Amino acid sequence: MPLAIRGGGHNVAGSALCDGGVVIDFSEMRRVEIDPERKTARVEPGALWGDLDAAAQADGLATPAGIVTHTGVAGLTLGGGFGWLSRQWGLTVDNLLSVQVLLADGSRVRAASDENDDLFWAVRGGGGNFGMSPNSNSSSMP
Ligand SMILES: Cc1cc2nc3c(=O)[nH]c(=O)nc-3n(C[C@H](O)[C@H](O)[C@H](O)COP(=O)(O)OP(=O)(O)OC[C@H]3O[C@@H](n4cnc5c(N)ncnc54)[C@H](O)[C@@H]3O)c2cc1C
């Protein structure tokens, strides 16, 4: 069955949707946890950049993101992520530490530079629907 994932819902190609299939909608999973000591953020799969910015700014922190607060953290990061802070601090993916990935067999793995590094490489620019199969004419299929 075709499957699609919706994060912030801002992909203009409509990759968050599929015809005749199932859309996994993360839009109510938007929690953000900031660790001010380590200067890190942990976000749920439907968090928007406005959610992350609001939480981070309370501790005087920021990270490169897009220019619009209502794009999704996950979706924008999958595409690289370029915004106001990028000229000084790089792309969003340059600041990504790790991801939790749910595999097709239902297992969950951590991907980072020291674990599943090939998967970590792929999600840093793999774009929307990496590992998904929403429909045959999706423009963002890797
Ligand atoms: C108004 C506007 C402004 C933008 N500005 C910028 C900008 O300044 N900088 C920039 O770099 N980009 C920008 N973009 C592009 C934007 O980053 C992409 O469109 C991105 O795909 C949006 O992500 P989303 O989560 O909001 O969208 P969605 O449509 O929800 O997601 C896009 C795809 O990402 C994948 N995805 C999303 N969430 C998850 C998840 N939790 N787990 C697994 N896969 C997931 C899915 O495959 C989904 O199909 C902008 C887009 C718009 C519409």
The ligand as an ORCA input file, in Angstrom:
! r2SCAN-3c Opt
* xyz 0 1
  C       6.868     28.859      2.461
  C       8.078     27.961      2.381
  C       9.316     28.426      2.787
  C      10.447     27.596      2.749
  N      11.653     28.121      3.145
  C      12.752     27.317      3.165
  C      14.002     27.810      3.638
  O      14.131     28.949      4.031
  N      15.052     26.968      3.666
  C      14.963     25.672      3.235
  O      15.967     24.955      3.316
  N      13.789     25.176      2.758
  C      12.689     25.976      2.718
  N      11.492     25.494      2.229
  C      11.445     24.142      1.675
  C      11.077     23.149      2.755
  O      12.189     22.921      3.592
  C      10.642     21.816      2.121
  O       9.468     22.040      1.379
  C      10.410     20.740      3.142
  O      10.153     19.516      2.447
  C       9.258     21.047      4.068
  O       9.209     20.111      5.082
  P       7.825     19.872      5.876
  O       8.087     18.886      6.963
  O       7.232     21.182      6.255
  O       6.906     19.305      4.719
  P       6.137     17.916      4.493
  O       5.453     18.145      3.194
  O       5.324     17.541      5.665
  O       7.322     16.892      4.395
  C       8.127     16.809      3.247
  C       8.646     15.389      3.158
  O       9.637     15.209      4.174
  C       9.496     13.916      4.740
  N       9.245     14.043      6.178
  C       8.689     15.081      6.849
  N       8.673     14.846      8.161
  C       9.221     13.615      8.316
  C       9.490     12.790      9.449
  N       9.195     13.210     10.691
  N      10.068     11.590      9.251
  C      10.382     11.154      8.000
  N      10.149     11.886      6.898
  C       9.575     13.102      7.052
  C       8.358     13.193      4.084
  O       8.834     12.331      3.090
  C       7.568     14.319      3.451
  O       6.963     13.901      2.299
  C      10.343     26.281      2.259
  C       9.086     25.803      1.836
  C       7.969     26.627      1.891
  C       6.634     26.117      1.415
*
